[in-house]
Amino acid sequence: MYEPGPCREEGVVSEPEPEPEPTGVSVSEQPAVSRSSRLTVITIVVVVAVRAMSRLRRESSRQSVITVELIQFIIQYRAKETQEKKKRRLADEDDELSEVQPDAVPPEVREWLASTFTRQMATSRRKSDEKPKFRSVAHAIRAGIFVDRMYRRVSSSALTAFPPDVVRLLKNLDDWTFDVFALTEAASGQVVKYVAYELFNRYGSIHKFKIAPGILEAFLHRVEEGYCRYRNPYHNNLHAVDVMQTIHYCLCNTGLMNWLTDLEIFASLLAALLHDYEHTGTTNNFHVMSGSETALLYNDRAVLENHHASASFRLLREDEYNILSHLSREEFRELRGLVIEMVLGTDMTNHFQQMKAMRQLLTLQEATIDKQKVLSLVLHCCDISHPAKQWGVHHRWTMLLLEEFFRQGDLEKELGLPFSPLCDRNNTLVAESQICFIDFIVEPSMGVMSDMLELILAPIAPMNKAKPATLVEHEATATSTNNSAIVIPNSGITPSMEKPRERTEAKTTAAECLARKSLTGNAGSKFNIPKPWLICLVENKRIWKEQAVKDAEARALATAAEEAAAAAAAAAEEGESKPETEAADGEQSEPAAEPADGAAA
């Protein structure tokens, strides 16, 4: 009969019981001997462990003081290193401006470059006899700046019937220098409505993302109102359209659109449209110096850029203006992140850091450039590109920008603030400032953008597709299978809702895979993009230099005339005072002559 053995713990391998040896010890005494030996071993192990733990505890207690000292040293070292990095960063930014020779560039222009395109604040200080008169910017701006609604609401079908003159001018939308001023006259000021709808339609965004025409019309109407809210001479709806058209040129004529997805193209156009939404017509430095509510809200950092992005997405949250309602959650997050990154990238104080980082990436052998950095740089260059347009357009933009600066200077004078650079109506060197702006800001920026686009587009250069279809092209028939298009006369058109950028899945995958690598092209044949801005920059700079010489001569003549007038006034005063002096001398000499006569008598 089977009898169960003693219980054993699970997982413990049982040892075979030793065979009894023919000794004098009985079998019953052997387990006791085995247990005593095991207890002895366990006791020894415990004692050794306790001693080891006590020794480690003593050593750790001795080292605790050293550890605290090391931590304190590391904290101090890190703080000092952070300060040094900040100093080096500011020094690097200043190095970018070190090429501006003090004897060649007026101090005011150099100060404007430093305060606008670096993180350095304006160095202008208040006169000692002036008392601060800080007021709320919101209080100052509210007085008469708000405008009534500009345009009455039109039916949703209005977008499908463009005026003939607008259609004619939109044919030039692919040109580098697009005359937005001529368009605003033909469009009765509603340039955002026509250009934004045209570009969204060209790239198929309306069809791809299922944007309802009525909601799009309402959204564009509100965007136009936001840009016209403060009646800015420069940062208004015309500037928004100009930047949007310029980024369209970069997408279309360089082939950049083939490196991007449909969502990224849509985000790029949307960011260009909204990058200065509800601009106040004043600079970030003005908001910070005056302590405006917007500056307090965003802690003095990228004040306007944060407001542009925030106000835009607050508008898009409203159902009647939400053109993003049919995007998936993932698509919305991607678009929102890209738009915010691009809009914040237009902060001019990040200019030199942005340029330096991109130059470093371009020097790498196998550079992988993030799409957000690429599009942020492209939008930044488009934002400051008007000096790279033809002279007539550039000069008009310059005068409008200076007028906006002068209005800020008037407001600064009213609030008791020091004048920001180039904001004093009576002491601003226009030609010199534009020459420096072209030499040290625009021209290097366009060069870096060109190198970047040529680097990332070289691998997909053979795959560049045709330009997107224009709004004035339409299907010949509804059943056409070859997507042939004809030009509609200027008497009114019906935009096609078809997607102009259809591409097969295989081509999309291949293009995206090549684009993600962002490698340099073959050394044998370098890929080049068109650069129409080079000729414009040279020509505009030449004209400004001629103007600078004329302005210098006019200032010299004015100074000479003032000196001559002052000298004449001084001579006149001296001439008036001389007879009085002679008369006084005569009165003093008469009493002295009487004694002489008396003596003679």
C-alpha positions as CSV (number, residue, x, y, z in Angstrom):
1,M,0.0,0.0,0.0
2,Y,1.3,3.5,-1.0
3,E,2.0,5.9,1.8
4,P,2.4,9.6,1.1
5,G,5.7,11.2,2.1
6,P,6.3,14.3,4.1
7,C,4.9,17.6,2.7
8,R,7.4,19.7,0.7
9,E,7.3,23.2,-0.4
10,E,6.5,23.8,-4.1
11,G,9.4,24.5,-6.3
12,V,11.9,22.9,-3.9
13,V,13.8,20.0,-5.3
14,S,13.9,17.1,-2.9
15,E,17.3,15.7,-2.1
16,P,17.7,11.9,-1.9
17,E,17.9,10.7,1.6
18,P,21.4,9.4,2.4
19,E,21.7,5.7,2.9
20,P,22.3,4.7,6.5
21,E,26.0,4.0,7.2
22,P,27.0,1.3,9.5
23,T,28.0,3.6,12.4
24,G,27.1,3.9,16.0
25,V,24.6,6.8,15.2
26,S,21.1,5.7,14.8
27,V,19.0,6.8,11.8
28,S,16.7,8.9,14.0
29,E,19.6,11.2,15.1
30,Q,20.8,12.1,11.5
31,P,18.0,14.8,10.8
32,A,19.0,16.6,14.0
33,V,22.6,16.8,12.9
34,S,21.7,18.1,9.5
35,R,19.4,20.8,10.9
36,S,22.1,22.0,13.3
37,S,24.6,22.4,10.5
38,R,22.2,24.3,8.4
39,L,21.4,26.6,11.3
40,T,25.1,27.3,11.8
41,V,25.5,28.2,8.1
42,I,22.5,30.5,8.1
43,T,23.8,32.2,11.3
44,I,27.2,32.8,9.7
45,V,25.5,34.2,6.5
46,V,23.3,36.5,8.5
47,V,26.2,37.9,10.6
48,V,28.3,38.5,7.4
49,A,25.3,40.3,5.8
50,V,24.7,42.5,8.9
51,R,28.3,43.5,9.0
52,A,28.4,44.3,5.3
53,M,25.2,46.4,5.6
54,S,26.6,48.3,8.6
55,R,29.8,49.0,6.7
56,L,27.9,50.2,3.7
57,R,25.7,52.4,5.9
58,R,28.8,53.9,7.5
59,E,30.4,54.5,4.1
60,S,27.2,56.1,2.7
61,S,26.9,58.3,5.8
62,R,30.5,59.5,5.2
63,Q,29.8,60.1,1.5
64,S,26.5,62.0,2.1
65,V,28.3,65.2,2.9
66,I,30.3,64.9,-0.3
67,T,27.2,64.2,-2.3
68,V,25.5,67.3,-1.0
69,E,28.5,69.4,-1.8
70,L,28.7,67.9,-5.3
71,I,25.0,68.7,-5.8
72,Q,25.5,72.3,-4.7
73,F,28.5,72.6,-7.0
74,I,26.6,71.1,-9.9
75,I,23.7,73.5,-9.3
76,Q,26.0,76.5,-9.3
77,Y,27.9,75.2,-12.3
78,R,24.6,74.7,-14.2
79,A,23.3,78.1,-13.3
80,K,26.6,79.7,-14.5
81,E,26.6,77.6,-17.6
82,T,23.0,78.7,-18.4
83,Q,24.0,82.4,-18.0
84,E,27.0,81.8,-20.3
85,K,24.9,80.2,-22.9
86,K,22.5,83.1,-22.8
87,K,25.3,85.5,-23.1
88,R,26.8,83.5,-26.0
89,R,23.4,83.4,-27.7
90,L,23.0,87.2,-27.5
91,A,26.6,87.5,-28.6
92,D,25.9,85.3,-31.6
93,E,22.9,87.4,-32.5
94,D,25.1,90.5,-32.1
95,D,27.7,88.9,-34.3
96,E,25.2,88.7,-37.1
97,L,24.9,92.5,-36.8
98,S,28.6,93.1,-36.3
99,E,29.0,93.4,-40.1
100,V,27.0,96.6,-39.9
101,Q,29.7,99.2,-39.6
102,P,28.9,102.0,-37.2
103,D,30.3,104.6,-39.6
104,A,28.3,103.3,-42.5
105,V,25.0,102.7,-40.8
106,P,23.1,105.3,-38.7
107,P,22.7,104.4,-35.0
108,E,18.9,104.5,-35.3
109,V,19.0,101.9,-38.1
110,R,21.4,99.6,-36.2
111,E,19.2,99.9,-33.1
112,W,16.1,99.0,-35.2
113,L,17.8,95.9,-36.5
114,A,18.9,94.9,-33.0
115,S,15.6,95.5,-31.4
116,T,13.5,93.9,-34.2
117,F,15.5,90.9,-35.2
118,T,17.1,89.9,-31.9
119,R,15.8,89.5,-28.3
120,Q,17.5,92.7,-27.3
121,M,15.1,95.4,-26.2
122,A,15.2,98.9,-27.6
123,T,18.0,100.9,-25.9
124,S,16.1,104.1,-26.0
125,R,15.7,105.6,-22.5
126,R,13.3,108.1,-21.1
127,K,14.7,111.6,-20.5
128,S,15.4,112.2,-16.8
129,D,13.0,115.1,-16.7
130,E,10.1,113.1,-18.1
131,K,7.8,111.2,-15.8
132,P,6.3,107.9,-16.8
133,K,2.8,108.1,-18.2
134,F,2.0,104.5,-18.7
135,R,-1.6,103.7,-19.7
136,S,-3.4,100.7,-20.8
137,V,-2.8,100.0,-24.5
138,A,-6.3,98.7,-24.7
139,H,-7.7,102.0,-23.4
140,A,-5.7,103.9,-25.9
141,I,-6.6,101.7,-28.9
142,R,-10.3,101.5,-28.2
143,A,-10.7,105.2,-28.8
144,G,-12.0,105.3,-32.3
145,I,-10.0,102.5,-33.8
146,F,-12.7,99.9,-34.0
147,V,-14.6,99.9,-37.3
148,D,-18.1,98.8,-38.2
149,R,-18.6,95.7,-40.2
150,M,-17.0,96.3,-43.5
151,Y,-19.0,94.1,-45.8
152,R,-22.6,93.0,-45.7
153,R,-23.2,89.3,-45.7
154,V,-23.6,87.8,-49.2
155,S,-25.2,84.6,-50.2
156,S,-23.1,81.4,-50.4
157,S,-23.3,81.5,-54.2
158,A,-21.4,84.7,-54.4
159,L,-18.1,82.8,-54.2
160,T,-18.9,81.1,-57.5
161,A,-19.2,84.3,-59.5
162,F,-16.0,86.3,-59.5
163,P,-16.0,89.7,-61.1
164,P,-14.4,89.8,-64.5
165,D,-11.6,92.1,-63.4
166,V,-10.8,89.8,-60.5
167,V,-10.7,86.8,-62.8
168,R,-8.3,88.7,-65.1
169,L,-5.9,89.6,-62.2
170,L,-6.0,86.1,-60.6
171,K,-4.4,84.8,-63.8
172,N,-1.2,86.5,-62.5
173,L,-1.3,84.7,-59.2
174,D,1.6,82.5,-60.1
175,D,3.9,85.5,-60.7
176,W,6.6,86.3,-58.1
177,T,5.5,90.0,-58.0
178,F,1.7,89.9,-57.7
179,D,0.1,93.3,-57.5
180,V,-2.3,93.0,-54.7
181,F,-3.0,96.7,-54.8
182,A,-4.6,96.4,-58.2
183,L,-6.6,93.4,-57.1
184,T,-8.1,95.3,-54.1
185,E,-9.4,97.9,-56.4
186,A,-11.1,95.3,-58.6
187,A,-12.4,93.3,-55.6
188,S,-13.7,96.3,-53.7
189,G,-11.4,95.5,-50.9
190,Q,-12.4,91.9,-50.4
191,V,-9.1,90.4,-51.4
192,V,-9.1,87.7,-48.8
193,K,-12.3,86.3,-50.0
194,Y,-11.2,85.9,-53.6
195,V,-7.5,84.9,-53.2
196,A,-8.0,82.5,-50.3
197,Y,-10.9,80.7,-52.0
198,E,-8.9,80.5,-55.3
199,L,-5.8,79.0,-53.6
200,F,-7.8,76.6,-51.4
201,N,-9.6,75.4,-54.5
202,R,-6.4,75.1,-56.6
203,Y,-4.8,72.7,-54.2
204,G,-8.0,70.7,-53.7
205,S,-8.4,71.6,-50.1
206,I,-12.1,72.4,-50.4
207,H,-12.8,69.0,-51.9
208,K,-10.3,67.0,-49.9
209,F,-11.4,68.3,-46.5
210,K,-15.1,68.7,-47.3
211,I,-15.3,72.4,-46.6
212,A,-18.8,73.8,-47.1
213,P,-18.8,76.9,-49.3
214,G,-21.1,78.8,-46.9
215,I,-18.9,78.1,-43.9
216,L,-15.8,79.0,-46.0
217,E,-17.4,82.3,-47.0
218,A,-18.3,83.2,-43.5
219,F,-14.8,82.3,-42.2
220,L,-13.1,84.4,-44.9
221,H,-15.4,87.2,-44.1
222,R,-14.5,87.2,-40.4
223,V,-10.8,86.9,-41.2
224,E,-11.0,89.9,-43.5
225,E,-12.8,91.8,-40.7
226,G,-10.1,90.8,-38.2
227,Y,-7.4,92.2,-40.4
228,C,-9.2,95.4,-41.0
229,R,-10.2,95.8,-37.3
230,Y,-7.5,98.4,-36.4
231,R,-7.2,100.1,-39.8
232,N,-3.5,99.4,-40.0
233,P,-1.6,100.8,-43.1
234,Y,0.6,97.7,-43.4
235,H,-0.5,94.8,-41.3
236,N,-4.0,94.4,-42.9
237,N,-5.9,92.1,-45.3
238,L,-3.6,93.1,-48.2
239,H,-0.5,92.0,-46.3
240,A,-2.2,88.6,-45.5
241,V,-3.0,88.1,-49.1
242,D,0.5,89.1,-50.2
243,V,2.1,86.6,-47.9
244,M,-0.4,83.9,-48.9
245,Q,0.3,84.4,-52.6
246,T,4.1,84.4,-51.9
247,I,3.9,81.1,-50.1
248,H,1.8,79.8,-53.0
249,Y,4.7,80.7,-55.3
250,C,7.1,78.8,-53.2
251,L,4.8,75.8,-53.1
252,C,4.0,75.8,-56.8
253,N,7.0,77.2,-58.7
254,T,9.7,75.5,-56.7
255,G,8.0,72.1,-56.5
256,L,7.8,72.2,-52.7
257,M,4.1,71.0,-52.9
258,N,5.4,67.6,-54.1
259,W,7.4,67.2,-50.9
260,L,4.2,67.8,-48.7
261,T,1.0,66.0,-48.1
262,D,-2.4,67.6,-48.8
263,L,-2.9,68.4,-45.1
264,E,0.5,70.1,-44.9
265,I,-0.2,72.2,-48.0
266,F,-3.6,73.2,-46.5
267,A,-1.9,74.1,-43.2
268,S,0.7,76.2,-45.0
269,L,-1.9,78.2,-46.8
270,L,-3.9,78.6,-43.7
271,A,-0.9,79.7,-41.6
272,A,0.0,82.3,-44.2
273,L,-3.6,83.6,-44.2
274,L,-3.8,83.9,-40.4
275,H,-0.2,84.7,-39.5
276,D,-1.1,88.4,-38.6
277,Y,-4.8,88.0,-37.7
278,E,-6.1,90.8,-35.5
279,H,-2.7,92.7,-35.7
280,T,-2.8,95.8,-33.6
281,G,-0.5,97.8,-35.8
282,T,2.1,98.0,-33.0
283,T,5.2,95.9,-32.3
284,N,5.9,93.4,-29.6
285,N,8.3,95.8,-28.0
286,F,5.5,98.4,-27.7
287,H,3.2,95.9,-26.0
288,V,5.9,95.0,-23.5
289,M,7.0,98.6,-22.8
290,S,3.4,99.7,-22.3
291,G,2.4,96.7,-20.3
292,S,-0.6,95.9,-22.4
293,E,-3.1,93.2,-21.5
294,T,-1.9,91.0,-24.4
295,A,1.7,91.3,-23.1
296,L,0.6,90.3,-19.6
297,L,-1.4,87.4,-21.1
298,Y,1.6,86.0,-23.0
299,N,4.3,87.0,-20.5
300,D,6.1,89.4,-22.9
301,R,7.1,86.5,-25.2
302,A,6.0,86.5,-28.9
303,V,3.1,88.7,-27.8
304,L,1.5,89.3,-31.2
305,E,2.3,85.9,-32.7
306,N,0.7,84.1,-29.8
307,H,-2.4,86.3,-30.1
308,H,-2.6,85.6,-33.9
309,A,-2.6,81.8,-33.4
310,S,-4.9,81.9,-30.4
311,A,-7.5,84.2,-31.9
312,S,-7.5,82.2,-35.1
313,F,-8.3,78.9,-33.4
314,R,-10.8,80.5,-31.2
315,L,-12.5,81.7,-34.4
316,L,-12.3,78.1,-35.8
317,R,-14.0,76.7,-32.7
318,E,-17.3,78.4,-33.7
319,D,-19.5,76.1,-35.7
320,E,-20.4,78.8,-38.3
321,Y,-16.8,79.5,-39.1
322,N,-15.2,76.0,-38.6
323,I,-13.7,75.0,-41.9
324,L,-11.9,72.1,-40.1
325,S,-15.0,70.3,-38.9
326,H,-14.5,67.3,-41.2
327,L,-10.9,66.7,-40.2
328,S,-10.2,63.6,-38.1
329,R,-8.8,64.1,-34.6
330,E,-5.3,63.2,-35.8
331,E,-5.5,65.5,-38.8
332,F,-6.7,68.4,-36.7
333,R,-3.8,67.9,-34.2
334,E,-1.3,67.8,-37.0
335,L,-2.7,70.8,-38.7
336,R,-3.0,72.8,-35.5
337,G,0.6,72.0,-34.5
338,L,1.9,73.0,-37.9
339,V,0.0,76.2,-38.0
340,I,1.0,77.3,-34.5
341,E,4.7,76.5,-35.3
342,M,4.6,78.5,-38.5
343,V,2.9,81.5,-37.0
344,L,5.2,81.6,-34.0
345,G,8.1,81.3,-36.4
346,T,7.2,84.8,-37.8
347,D,8.5,86.4,-34.5
348,M,11.3,88.5,-35.8
349,T,13.3,88.2,-32.6
350,N,14.0,84.6,-33.5
351,H,15.4,85.5,-36.9
352,F,19.1,85.0,-36.4
353,Q,18.7,81.9,-34.4
354,Q,16.5,80.4,-37.1
355,M,19.0,81.3,-39.8
356,K,21.9,80.0,-37.8
357,A,20.2,76.6,-37.0
358,M,19.3,76.1,-40.7
359,R,22.8,76.9,-41.9
360,Q,24.2,74.4,-39.5
361,L,21.7,71.7,-40.8
362,L,22.7,72.5,-44.4
363,T,26.4,71.8,-43.7
364,L,25.7,68.2,-42.6
365,Q,26.5,65.5,-45.1
366,E,23.1,63.7,-44.8
367,A,20.9,66.4,-43.4
368,T,17.4,65.4,-42.3
369,I,15.3,68.6,-42.0
370,D,12.0,68.6,-40.1
371,K,9.0,69.7,-42.2
372,Q,7.9,72.2,-39.5
373,K,11.3,73.9,-39.6
374,V,11.2,74.0,-43.4
375,L,7.7,75.6,-43.5
376,S,8.4,77.9,-40.7
377,L,11.4,79.3,-42.5
378,V,9.5,79.6,-45.8
379,L,6.7,81.5,-44.1
380,H,9.1,83.8,-42.3
381,C,10.9,84.6,-45.6
382,C,7.5,85.2,-47.3
383,D,6.6,87.6,-44.5
384,I,9.6,89.8,-45.1
385,S,9.8,89.4,-48.8
386,H,8.4,92.7,-50.1
387,P,11.9,94.2,-50.6
388,A,12.5,91.2,-53.0
389,K,9.6,92.2,-55.2
390,Q,9.6,94.7,-58.1
391,W,10.3,98.3,-57.1
392,G,6.7,99.7,-57.6
393,V,5.2,97.1,-55.2
394,H,8.1,97.2,-52.8
395,H,8.2,101.0,-52.5
396,R,4.5,101.1,-51.8
397,W,4.8,98.5,-49.1
398,T,7.7,100.4,-47.6
399,M,5.7,103.7,-47.3
400,L,2.8,101.9,-45.7
401,L,5.0,100.2,-43.2
402,L,6.7,103.5,-42.3
403,E,3.3,105.1,-41.8
404,E,2.4,102.4,-39.4
405,F,5.7,102.9,-37.5
406,F,5.0,106.7,-37.4
407,R,1.6,106.1,-35.9
408,Q,3.1,103.9,-33.2
409,G,5.6,106.7,-32.6
410,D,2.7,109.2,-32.2
411,L,1.1,106.8,-29.7
412,E,4.4,106.4,-27.8
413,K,4.7,110.1,-27.6
414,E,1.1,110.3,-26.2
415,L,1.8,107.6,-23.6
416,G,5.1,109.1,-22.5
417,L,7.2,106.2,-23.9
418,P,10.5,106.6,-25.7
419,F,10.4,106.4,-29.5
420,S,11.0,103.0,-30.9
421,P,13.5,102.8,-33.8
422,L,12.2,104.3,-37.0
423,C,9.0,105.5,-35.3
424,D,9.9,109.2,-35.1
425,R,8.4,111.1,-38.0
426,N,11.0,113.8,-37.9
427,N,14.1,111.7,-37.5
428,T,13.9,108.6,-39.7
429,L,16.3,107.6,-42.4
430,V,14.1,105.7,-44.9
431,A,16.6,104.8,-47.6
432,E,19.4,103.8,-45.2
433,S,17.0,101.6,-43.2
434,Q,15.9,99.7,-46.3
435,I,19.4,99.2,-47.5
436,C,20.4,97.6,-44.2
437,F,17.2,95.6,-44.1
438,I,18.0,94.1,-47.5
439,D,21.7,93.6,-46.8
440,F,21.4,92.0,-43.4
441,I,17.9,90.5,-43.3
442,V,16.2,89.8,-46.6
443,E,19.0,88.8,-48.9
444,P,20.6,86.3,-46.4
445,S,17.2,84.9,-45.6
446,M,16.3,84.3,-49.2
447,G,19.7,82.7,-49.8
448,V,19.2,80.2,-46.9
449,M,15.7,79.4,-48.0
450,S,17.0,78.7,-51.6
451,D,19.7,76.4,-50.3
452,M,17.3,74.6,-48.1
453,L,14.7,74.0,-50.8
454,E,17.3,72.8,-53.3
455,L,18.6,70.4,-50.7
456,I,15.2,68.8,-49.8
457,L,13.8,68.9,-53.3
458,A,16.8,67.5,-55.2
459,P,15.8,63.8,-54.5
460,I,12.3,64.3,-55.8
461,A,13.2,66.7,-58.7
462,P,12.4,64.1,-61.4
463,M,9.0,63.6,-59.8
464,N,7.8,67.2,-59.8
465,K,4.3,67.3,-61.2
466,A,2.5,70.1,-63.1
467,K,1.1,73.1,-61.4
468,P,-2.3,72.9,-59.8
469,A,-5.2,73.9,-62.0
470,T,-6.3,77.5,-61.8
471,L,-9.8,78.6,-60.9
472,V,-10.4,79.8,-64.4
473,E,-10.0,76.3,-65.7
474,H,-13.0,74.1,-65.8
475,E,-14.0,70.6,-67.0
476,A,-15.1,70.6,-70.7
477,T,-17.9,68.1,-69.8
478,A,-19.1,66.5,-66.6
479,T,-18.3,63.0,-68.0
480,S,-14.8,63.9,-69.2
481,T,-12.3,61.2,-68.2
482,N,-9.1,63.0,-69.1
483,N,-9.7,66.1,-66.8
484,S,-9.2,68.4,-69.7
485,A,-9.9,72.1,-68.9
486,I,-10.9,75.1,-70.8
487,V,-10.7,78.8,-69.9
488,I,-14.0,80.5,-69.1
489,P,-14.4,84.0,-70.4
490,N,-14.2,86.9,-67.9
491,S,-17.9,87.3,-67.7
492,G,-18.1,85.1,-64.6
493,I,-17.1,81.5,-63.7
494,T,-18.1,78.5,-61.7
495,P,-15.1,77.1,-59.9
496,S,-14.5,73.4,-60.3
497,M,-14.6,71.4,-57.1
498,E,-12.5,68.6,-58.5
499,K,-9.1,67.9,-56.9
500,P,-6.4,69.2,-59.2
501,R,-3.6,67.2,-57.6
502,E,-4.7,63.6,-58.1
503,R,-1.9,61.1,-57.7
504,T,-1.6,57.4,-57.4
505,E,-0.9,55.7,-54.2
506,A,2.4,54.3,-55.5
507,K,3.6,57.7,-56.5
508,T,2.6,59.2,-53.2
509,T,4.4,56.6,-51.2
510,A,7.6,56.9,-53.3
511,A,7.6,60.7,-53.1
512,E,7.1,60.7,-49.4
513,C,9.8,58.1,-48.8
514,L,12.3,60.1,-50.8
515,A,11.2,63.3,-49.2
516,R,11.7,62.0,-45.6
517,K,15.3,61.3,-46.3
518,S,16.0,64.9,-47.3
519,L,19.4,64.0,-48.7
520,T,21.5,66.0,-51.1
521,G,21.2,65.4,-54.8
522,N,23.7,63.9,-57.2
523,A,27.0,65.8,-57.4
524,G,26.9,65.6,-61.1
525,S,23.7,67.7,-61.7
526,K,22.7,70.1,-59.0
527,F,19.0,70.9,-58.7
528,N,18.2,74.6,-58.8
529,I,14.9,76.4,-58.1
530,P,13.9,79.6,-59.8
531,K,15.1,82.7,-57.9
532,P,13.3,85.8,-59.4
533,W,14.0,87.7,-56.2
534,L,17.7,88.1,-56.9
535,I,17.2,90.6,-59.7
536,C,14.6,92.5,-57.7
537,L,17.0,92.8,-54.6
538,V,19.8,94.2,-56.7
539,E,17.6,96.7,-58.5
540,N,15.8,97.8,-55.3
541,K,19.1,98.2,-53.4
542,R,20.5,100.3,-56.3
543,I,17.5,102.6,-56.2
544,W,17.6,103.0,-52.4
545,K,21.3,103.9,-52.6
546,E,20.7,106.6,-55.1
547,Q,17.9,107.9,-52.9
548,A,20.2,107.8,-49.9
549,V,22.7,110.0,-51.7
550,K,19.9,112.5,-52.6
551,D,18.6,112.4,-49.0
552,A,22.1,113.1,-47.6
553,E,22.5,116.0,-50.0
554,A,19.1,117.4,-49.0
555,R,19.9,117.0,-45.3
556,A,23.3,118.8,-45.9
557,L,21.6,121.6,-47.7
558,A,18.9,121.9,-45.0
559,T,21.6,121.9,-42.3
560,A,23.6,124.6,-44.2
561,A,20.5,126.7,-44.6
562,E,19.7,126.3,-40.9
563,E,23.3,127.3,-40.0
564,A,23.1,130.3,-42.3
565,A,19.8,131.4,-40.9
566,A,21.2,131.0,-37.4
567,A,24.2,133.0,-38.3
568,A,22.1,135.7,-39.9
569,A,19.9,135.8,-36.8
570,A,22.9,136.1,-34.6
571,A,24.4,138.9,-36.8
572,A,21.1,140.7,-36.7
573,E,21.0,140.5,-33.0
574,E,24.5,141.7,-32.8
575,G,23.8,144.6,-35.2
576,E,20.8,145.6,-33.0
577,S,22.8,145.5,-29.9
578,K,25.8,147.5,-31.3
579,P,23.9,150.9,-31.7
580,E,22.6,150.5,-28.2
581,T,26.2,149.9,-27.0
582,E,27.5,153.0,-28.9
583,A,24.6,155.1,-27.5
584,A,25.5,154.0,-24.0
585,D,29.1,154.8,-24.6
586,G,28.2,158.3,-25.8
587,E,26.1,159.0,-22.8
588,Q,28.9,158.0,-20.6
589,S,31.5,160.2,-22.5
590,E,29.4,163.5,-22.3
591,P,29.8,164.1,-18.6
592,A,33.5,163.7,-18.9
593,A,33.7,166.4,-21.6
594,E,32.1,169.2,-19.5
595,P,35.0,169.7,-17.1
596,A,37.3,170.0,-20.0
597,D,35.2,172.8,-21.5
598,G,35.0,174.5,-18.1
599,A,38.7,174.3,-17.7
600,A,39.1,175.9,-21.1
601,A,36.8,178.7,-20.2
